[in-house]
């Protein structure tokens, strides 16, 4: 059921009618804790003319560090949605990050090479599948969301070029990233047969993983929980929405519900699973929590709400957002509002990926709040029209 469907359903039995039901739902997503979009200068401080540098020391980039495909793919996605940035700067940086993504492609290997050293030598590593999946996701996201038509056309060309090489991954997260990119591509234009095939194949892969790992107390795709866990559920939910497949949505919601219970502390606040994966026989590391997982929880909750209209997902998104502002195990605030950068979890480390995660989380929460406002206006308009018709019929 859609978000508007949930409002209509609740409105039918709500004492105050549909408008009051809509208000009660919109209040479940409080406005983000920043009145305006956070300043992006901190993000650009970690960049140069080539792209975003991988590591940061203190408050600036470590010039001896490598450039990483993942960071630049995330940064491109941020530029796609960064409505708080002026148009010229937004376009300039989007081109910079897009150019780096393009440079990472190896025609010889038919694959992305994830790392560029400051010595200008490219190097591969064991994370190549996840990096390639994230690059494909960024291309699909750009096709769907970039404000610049030229950039959307560039992304479409490169998506067509690399998609055939981004299939059959063994990594569940790489497969999920590719699925998210394919879903974005299909939302931008539904007539793309290969994207539909990739999305269906990816969903089948995740269903098989879930069937092989499921236990009575373990509704998950793997025997352990690792990083970016909600992306697996999000990919199934988005696949189900695009392909109109109920079983995909149901499996995505079931696993996300289970994962959400693993990410709530005894005190009731959001508690991301530590980077060092856990299973039923190991204790989690309470202070090894990452902004990436809080951001992923928000995005997945947003997808779940779009699919079901269940307001529990609004609350879950809000809890994950509040984590950035000290509602966490340590009470420490990972997001520095003054400089608009974000520490690496509830410790003192900072990196490009953590700062980008904070900014993307902001825009995701803002989008969710906007969805609620539009729903309220839609219901209010419908109820006003109904009242007018009733008055006219009585006159």
N, C-alpha and C positions, 0 to 999 in steps of 0.2 A: 504494500500500500504506500502511496506517495505521502509526502508531508501534508499536502493539501487534503488528501483523503483522510489522514488522521485527524485533522482539524474538523472536517465535516462530520466524521464519525463521533468525535467527542461532543461536537456542537449539538448533535441530535438529542443527547441526553443531559447536556449541561444546563443547569437552571437558568443561566443568563443568556443562553443562545450561543450562536456560532462566534460572534465577536468576542464574547467573554472567554470562550474556549480557546480562541486564537491567542488572546492576551495571556491566558494561563500558560500556554505552550511557549510563547515568545519570552516570558519571564524565566523559563528554564534555561535559556541561554542569555546570561547577563552580557552586557556589552563588554568587549575586551578591555583589559585593565589599562589600556593606553587610549587616550582620547583621539590621538592622531597616529598615523603610521610611523613606526620608529624610523629614525634617520638611518640612511644606508651608507653613510660615509665610512663607518667601521668596516663594512664589507669591502668597499673599494680600497681601503688602506691595505688590505691583504692581497691586492692585485697589482699587476703591472701591465705593460702593453701586450704581453703574451697571454695572460689569463690569471687565474687565481693560484697562488702558491699553496703548497700542501700543508706546511707547518708554520706555526707562529710562535715567536719568543717574545714574552712581555706584551707590548702593545703593537708590534709591527711584524711584518713577515720576515722569516728567516731566509735570507737570500741564497743560502747554500742548499735550500730544500728543493725537492722535485715538484713539478706540477702534476696534479692528479686529475684524471678524466672525471671521476665521480664528483669532485668539488665543482668543476666547471659545468658539468651537466646540471647539478643542483642550482648553480648560480644562474644558468640560462633559464631554468624554470622559474626562479625568483623574478627575473626581469620580465617574464611573461605576465606576471600578476601584480607587479609592483606599481600599482596605480598612484602611490604616494610620491613617486619620483618624477621629476620633470621629464618631458618627452625626449629632448635631445640626449640627455645623459642616459636615459633608459635605452634608447636605440643604440647609442655608442657602445655601452657595455654588453648589450645583447649580442651585437656583432662580434665583440671580442671573445665572448664565451663560445659562441657558435663556431667561430673560426678555429678555436682550440679543439673543439670536439671534432671538427672536420679533419684537422691535422692528425688526430689520434688514429684515424682510419688507415690501415695498411692494405693497399691493393694486393701486395704480394701474398699476405696471409689471409686476406679476406676476413679480417677481424680488427677490432679496436685494440690498440696498445695503450695500456692505462697510464703509464708513467713517462714523463719527460724530465730528465735531469737538467740542472742548470748548465751542464756541459753540453746540452743540446743532443744528448744521446737518448734514444728511446729504449725502454726496457719493459719486458713483460713480467708478470708474476702470477701467483696462484689465484689471485682474485679477479682474473680477467673476465670470467663469465659474469660475475656480479656487475663489474664495471661496464661491460658491453650491454647488459640488460638495462642498466640505468641510463646509458646513452640513448638507447632506443626509446625508452620512456620519455626522455627529454625531447626527442624529436617529435613523438606523438603529441606531447603536451604543447609544444610550440605550434604544431599544426592547428591545434584546437584553441589555444589561448593567446598567442602572440598578437599584439595590436598592429604590427606592421605587415602589410600584405606581402612585401618582398621577402621578409623573413619566413613567413608561412610557406611561401613557394619554395624557398631554399630547404626548409625542413621536410616538405613533402617529397622533393627530389631525393634527399638523402635517406629518408625513411624507406622509400621504394628501393634504394640501392642496398641498404644494409639489412633490411628485414629478413631476406632469405638466409642470411648468415647468422641470425640471432634466434634460431630455432633449435630444439632438441637439447637444450642446456640440461645439465645434471643438477645444478644448484637450484633448490626451490625458490630462493630469493631472486636469482637471475630470471627464472621463468615468470615469477610474479611481476617483476619490473617490466618484462616484455609484454605481459598481458595488460598491464596498466597503460603502456604505450599504445598497444593495439586498440584498447577500449577508447582511448582518447581520439585516435585516428578515426574510429567508426562513429564516434559522436560528432566529429567534424563533417563526416560524409559516410553514410552507411553502405555505399556500394563499393566495397573493397574486399574481394573474395579471400585474398591471402590473409588479411587481418582477421577475418572471421574464422578461418581455419586455424590460425595461430592461437587465437583466443580459445577456441574449443579444445584444441590439443593441450594447451596449458591447463585448462580447467580439468580435463581428464587426468592429467599428470598429478595435479594436486589432490583430486579425489582418490587416486591410487595410493598416494602417500598417506592420506588420512586413514584409509582403510587398513594400511599396513602398520600404522603406529598407534591406532586407537586402543585404549584400554578403558575399563569401567570408570576410572578416575582421570583419564587423560584423553581429551578430545582435541588432539593436535596432530600436525602433519609430520612431526619428527619426534624422536625419543628424547630430545632436549629442547629447551627454549634458548634461542640465541639473540641476535640483534634484528631490529626492524621486523619483529614478529607480526605486528598487525597488518603488514603489507600482504602477507599470504591470504589472510581473510579478505582484505580489501579487494585483492585481485579477483577472487571468486565472486564477491558481491557485484563488482563492476561488470564482470563477464556475464553474470546472470541478468543484470539490468539491460545490457546491450543485446545479448542473445535471446532475451526473454525466456530464460531457463530457470524455473523455480528451484530445481535441485541445487544449482550453483549458489543461488541466493541463500537457500536454507543452510547449506554446508558452511558458507561464509559467515552467516550470522551465528550459527552454533559454535564455530571455532572462535569467533571474536568474543562471544559471550564467555566462553571458557577462559580465553586468554585474559579478558578483562578481570575476571575473578582472581587471576594470578598476579594482577598488577594493582591490587588495592591493599594497603597496609592494615594492620590491626586497628589503627586510629582512623581509618576510613579515607585517607588521602591517596592520591595516585602514587604508585611506586613502580617505576619501570624495572623490568627484568635487567639484571646486570649484564654488561657486555660478556663477561665470563659466564657462559651458558650454564643453566641449571637443569637438573632433572629431579625426580622424586627422591633421590637418595643424597642429594647435595644441598647444602645451605647456600642461599644467595648471598652475594656481597652487597650489603645494604647501601654502601656509598659509591658503588661503581654504576651509576645510573646516567643515561645519556639523553641529551636533548633530541637526538634522532628518534628515539623511541616514543618520547612524548609527542613529537610532531606526527609520527606515524599513527599513534593512537587517535589523534584529532582527525586526521584524514580518513582513517578507517571508520571512526564513529560518524563522520559526515556522510560517508557512503552508506552505512547501515541505516542512518536516519532517512536518507533519500529512498532506500528500498522498503522501509517498514513504517515510517512515521512514528516509531516508538520514541517517546521523549526521554527514555533512559539514556539514549545515545547522546542527547544534548547534554545531559548531566555528566556523562563520561568525558565528552570533549571538554567541558568546562573544568573538570577535575584535572585533566592532563594539562590544560592551559595554566591553571593555578599553580601547577608544579614549578613552572618557570619563575614564579614570584614568591617562592618560599613555603608553599603548602606542600612540604615534602618531609622526608625522614629527618633531615638535619635542621630544617628551618632556614637554611641558607638560600639566598636568592641567586639562581644561576644567571638570570637575565639582568644585565646592567642597563637600567633605563637611561642613565646619563650618557653612556657611550654607545648604547644600542648593540653591544656585543653580548655573547653568551659564553659562560664557562662550560667546560667539558664535564657536565654532570654537576653533582653537588660537591665539587672540589675546585681547586684553584686553577686548573688548566683550561686553556682556551685554544680553539682551532677554527679554521674556516667552516668546516661542516657543522660545528655546533652553533656558530653565529647564523649561518644560513638557515639552519633548522628553526631557530627562534623566529626569524623573519617570515619564513614560509608558514609557520604555525600561526603567526599573527594574521596573515592574509587568509588562511583557511578559516580561522575563527571569525574574521570579519565577513567572509562569504557566508558562513553559517548564520550569522546574525542578520545579514541582508536577506537570506532566504526566509527567515522568520518574519521580517518586516514585510516582504512581498506577500507572504501568506496572509498576514493580518490584513493588508490592504485589499487583497483579493476577496477574502471572506467578508470584510466590511462592505465592500462594494456590492457583493452579491446579496447581502442581507438588506442593504439600503434599497436595491432594486426590487427585491421581494416586497418590502414594506410599501414602496410606491405603488406597485401593482395591486396590493391589497387595498390601499386607500382609494385607488382609482375605481376598483370594482365595487366599493361600497358607495361611491358618490353617484 
